[in-house]
């Protein structure tokens, strides 16, 4: 992965949604929710988002995001 870490979960989700990554309906729904809802992520949600970012070869989510 290259580039600076994402500073917000919204930015990370938007990057995934607009990338060429192949996403499941469930993943797309999850990412759409992150775009509109700034509620802090649970550990499980953060892990899933990190996994999606890694598979799409996008930067990681920053520590404070």
MOFENDA-V779336 format. One record per residue. N is the residue number from 0. PSI is psi in whole degrees, -180 to 180 (NA if undefined). Layout:
N:PSI, N:PSI
//
This chain:
0:142, 1:166, 2:170, 3:149, 4:151, 5:142, 6:-9, 7:153, 8:-31, 9:-47, 10:-41, 11:-44, 12:-44, 13:-40, 14:-41, 15:-43, 16:-29, 17:2, 18:179, 19:8, 20:140, 21:120, 22:147, 23:165, 24:-41, 25:-43, 26:-42, 27:-40, 28:-45, 29:-47, 30:-39, 31:-40, 32:-39, 33:-31, 34:-38, 35:-11, 36:117, 37:13, 38:135, 39:145, 40:146, 41:169, 42:-43, 43:-42, 44:-42, 45:-41, 46:-41, 47:-45, 48:-43, 49:-41, 50:-44, 51:-42, 52:-42, 53:-47, 54:-32, 55:1, 56:43, 57:161, 58:160, 59:171, 60:129, 61:162, 62:-34, 63:-2, 64:NA
//
